[in-house]
Amino acid sequence: MNFDLLERRREKFVLWIPAGPAAKTPSLVLCTFQPGPPATFHTIFSGQLRGSDRPDLWELDPNDIEPSLKNDTVYHYWFEIQDSSPEDLGVIQVTDPMAYTVDYRDTKNQGEHAQPASVIKFRDGKLWPCDINGNEPSQVAVPPHNAMPENNHIVIYELPASWAKSRQIGDVQVDVGTFTDVLALFDLNTAGDRFRDISNIANEAIVADLGINALELLPAADAKPTGEWGYATAHYYAPDFDLGTSSELVKLVENIHLKSIRFFTDVVMAFGHDPYIYIAFMQFHLNLEAERNNPDSYQPHSKELREGWGGRLWRYIRDTDTYDPKSGRPGHMHPSWAFHHGHLHRWMSDFGVGGLRLDSVNNIANWEFIKSYTNEAWSLYRSRYDTPSPSKFLVIGEELSVPVDMVTSGTLNALWNEPFQGRLRAAILGEPADSDNFEWTVRKMVNCTLDDSHPFTDGAQAINYVTSHDTEGFRKERLFNFLSASRVSDIERRSKLAFTCLLTAVGIPMIFAGEEFCDQMDRPVGQKQVDPVNYERKAEDWRARVFNYIATLVELRKNCPALGVDDTDFIHVDESREGKIMAWKRGAPGQAPVVVVANFTDHDTSGIEYFVDNWPEREREDWREVTQGRNVPMEWVGREPVMHWEAKIYTYWRG
């Protein structure tokens, strides 16, 4: 599927300004980079762009530039425009809004409005995307369709770029990992980059060993902040400069595809820090202070104003007659819609995206746009295969109020299931959640289709999690910190119970990086986007036991058919213990079931036997307990004791 503006960029320098520039014809400022020190840019050309055969499209053929450009040479450039933002900064230089590579060298310390250079290579009379070193990245090869996991059997690993390592006892160094560091988590032959001196990373493939089959990188598009993984996206078409190059991202994705792991990326479209703030503010962005009467300023179905979080809110209601960047023809369209569809084409075509997570969909505030984005993503996915499966791609929305009608209307495919986290954290303290009693807290946690307040109709619609990157607010911190603050002494035991619930519940499980070994917060509790993952902690004995336990359950969750359907029966509720020992069976008729027996109390079951009512197929001889990897003698099926804060998982399925 072609996107006209992206194709035109191969032939010419191109700048799209819907409704045209207000006061000044845009110019191209073309430079070569001198590494220094100090690093400097040497201007070789500065001249006006020209109007094209399409309205509001400004172009310049690189072959018309004098002196002539050198073949096979990397160039840095900006567009010089009259600032259209409310700040009115005058004539300024801005990054190409659709640059595939940006370079912050010599611009990082020049003030908040300084913009990085766009990077391109001139070769054989055309313009070619390249890394800052001139390497031309390949596209991620389309993975074999039958090798990719289905939505109902994926386990998502939510990975921020902010990592940590100890410099000395009691002192932690926090830095941002790179795409190569991420690759080291999956590939034993990759030592890593900034974190290669951590033995767990250099000598293990930690995340590959965990067994997850979907990697979600928290925003991988370029953002200006350094030393954290914030949601301040500035250059939507370029990988983050601090994380590495396009070539390194391609290498990462192709490596995980070989392991049948899908690549998800996080996209921030409620607000931006992008060049269109200066190029064509009123076409792309809201001035919230001056537009209180504009319906685009408010979240849907509420009177709450949208929140820019330090950026500028994208404008979604405005449309205009202009060049259509996708079709290449003049048309009546929404500029911001087209811009975001364009970077969707870039990421799905070049980086093999197999799923998307849309940040803060209520703050995007335009369901019509979100639905168009979802539909465009699916069109791109379907174009990869002759017979694409509807169960191997997914567009997820994050909105903590869980507006399930966004799923039932086809606006999104799935939502974060925020109530799951609250119910689970209450349950592992032996408490009820919301207005339910304990039994119904567990029932709704295990089976999201029973939640009458947020009625999911299919497990593939709900993303469940023990912890997410949103580690601020009541009971949101990392699991270790939550249990410590709750004065729980048996953290290992309760962590295992928590992940048993997560990985046997209806819904798609998501593991926040570090939770698989009970990482704890190195930055103050209550701050998100700054707390790192400390992979060194995985080496501690009890944390390694938690890791191995979760890895065993991940393998079951990925492969066992009974955990890929919604069918759930609660076969045992111990009323003598206030309903706090329960058993549930997962699986459809005719499938080998999975039975979970969970004890949410401080006490072991009494005696040498604990009888579970309604146990299915009790007379079989091939039952096994999964977490301990042992066979269960027929006379003990459904009769084994359960220790305090323990869950046992049984099945006779064998993969």
C-alpha positions, 0 to 999 in steps of 0.5 A, a space after each residue: 500500500 503506497 502513501 504518496 507523500 512518503 514516495 515523493 520524499 525519495 525524489 525531492 525534499 518535500 514539505 506539506 503545509 495545509 492551507 499554505 504558509 502564512 507569511 514566508 515561503 519555506 526554505 531548505 537549509 542543507 548542511 554537512 556534519 563535522 564531528 569535531 569536537 566540537 560537533 558542527 554543521 557546515 551549511 552548503 545550501 540555503 534556498 526556497 522550496 517551490 510550489 508543486 503540482 499539488 496544493 500546499 505541497 512545497 518541493 525541491 529537486 536535489 538535482 537542482 541544487 548548486 553546487 551539485 550534491 555529491 553522490 553517496 553522501 549523507 546530508 543534514 537539513 532543516 526547513 526554515 519557516 515563519 513560526 505559526 505557533 502562539 509563541 510567535 518565534 519569528 523565522 526559525 529552522 525546524 526538523 522535517 516532520 516526516 524525517 526517518 532519522 534525526 540527529 541531536 548532535 550539536 543541538 541538545 543544549 541549545 534551548 527548548 525550541 532547538 530542533 535536531 537535524 533531519 538526515 538523508 543520503 543523496 545517491 544516484 540522483 535520489 534521496 534515501 533514508 539512512 542512519 546517521 552513519 550513512 547505512 541504509 536500513 533494510 525493511 523488516 522481512 514479513 514473518 511467516 504467517 503461521 509462525 506468529 502467535 494468535 492473540 488469545 495465546 500471546 503474553 505481552 512484555 511491556 518494556 521501557 527504555 530506562 534501565 539501571 545498574 549498581 555502581 556501588 552498594 546503595 548507589 544506582 546508575 540510571 541510563 537509557 538502554 538501546 535497541 541493542 540492549 533490548 536485543 541482548 535480552 533475547 539473543 545470547 550472542 548479543 552482549 548488549 550496548 550500554 548495559 553489556 557489563 551487567 552479567 545477567 544481560 551479557 551472559 543470559 537471554 533473560 526475556 527469551 528465557 521468560 518465554 513471552 511471545 509479544 514485545 511491546 516497546 514503550 514509545 520507540 519513536 523519537 522524543 526529546 527527553 533523555 535519561 527516561 522513556 517519557 511520552 514526549 513524542 517529537 518525531 513520529 517517523 524516526 526511531 528514538 535517537 537515544 535508543 539507536 538507529 533504524 538498522 538496529 531496530 530492524 535487526 532487533 525485530 527480525 531477531 525476535 520474529 525468528 523466535 515467533 515473537 510479535 513486535 508491538 509499539 506504543 503510539 502517543 497521539 493525544 499530544 505532541 512536541 513535533 515540528 508542525 507546532 511551528 509549521 502549521 499550528 492551527 491546522 494540526 494543534 489546539 491552543 487550549 487556552 484560547 479554544 475553550 468553546 471548541 468541542 475538540 478541546 474536551 474528552 468525549 462523554 465528559 466535560 473534562 478538558 484534554 491534557 497536553 502534559 507539556 506538549 501540544 494537543 493534536 487537532 482532530 476535528 478541523 478539516 480543509 481542502 488540500 493535498 491528500 498525502 496518501 492518495 496524492 490527489 487534492 481533497 477534503 481531509 483532516 490534516 492530523 489524520 493524514 499525518 498519523 496515518 503516514 507514520 503508521 505506514 512507515 512503522 508497519 512497512 519498515 519495522 514489521 509492527 504486529 500490534 499497536 498500543 494507543 496511549 490515552 485514547 480518551 485524551 485523543 478524544 476523537 473516536 472517529 479518528 481512532 477508528 480510521 487509524 485502526 482500520 488503516 492498521 488492519 489494511 496494512 496488516 492484511 496487505 502482507 499476506 494472501 490469507 491473513 488471519 484476523 487473530 494475529 494482529 491487534 490494536 489496543 487502547 489505553 484508557 483507565 475508565 475502560 470504555 468497552 463500547 470502543 471495542 464493541 463499535 470496532 473503534 479498537 480491538 482491545 483495551 487495558 483492563 484496569 479493574 483486573 489490577 485492582 481486583 488482583 492486588 486486593 485478592 492477594 491481600 485477602 480483601 474484596 474490591 469495589 463493592 463485591 464480596 471476595 468470591 466475586 472479586 476473584 470471579 471477575 478477576 479470573 473471567 472479565 466477561 463476568 464484569 457487568 460494569 465493563 462487559 468484555 465479550 471476548 478474552 482477546 479484548 482485555 489486556 490484564 496486568 499485575 503492574 504496568 508502566 503507570 506506577 503512580 497512584 494508589 496500589 499502582 507501584 511495582 508489586 514488590 513495593 506494593 507488598 512491602 508497603 502492605 507489610 507482607 513478609 512472604 513476597 515470593 509466595 504472593 508474587 507467584 500467586 499473583 502471576 498464577 491468577 494473571 496467566 490463567 485468567 481470561 484475557 491477554 496477559 501483559 508483564 511489565 518488565 522486571 516484574 518477572 523477578 520482582 524488581 523494585 523501584 530505584 526511583 521514588 514510589 509514585 513517579 512513572 517514566 523515570 523508574 528503571 528496570 534493574 536486571 541485576 536483581 534477577 540473580 538473587 535466589 528468591 527472585 530467580 525462583 519467581 522468574 522460573 515459576 513465571 516462565 513455566 506458566 508463560 509456557 503453559 499460557 502460550 500453548 495450552 488450548 484451554 487457556 486460549 478460550 473464554 470458557 471458565 467454570 468455578 468448581 469450588 468455593 470454600 464457604 467455611 473459609 469465607 470463600 477464600 479457597 477457590 478452584 476454577 476450571 479453564 477450557 471448552 468442552 472436549 478440551 483438556 482442562 486446566 484446573 487452578 486451586 488457590 488459597 487466599 488465606 494465611 493458613 494451610 489447609 488442615 490435614 493431609 487432604 483437601 477435597 475439591 468438589 466438582 473436579 472434572 474427570 477425576 478418574 484419569 491417571 494422567 493429571 499433573 501439577 504444572 508448577 512443580 512439574 510432577 504427575 499426580 497419582 489418581 488417588 490424589 486427584 482433586 485431594 491435595 492440600 494447598 498451602 497458605 497463599 499458594 496456587 496449584 495448577 493441574 492439567 492432563 494436557 501435554 504439548 
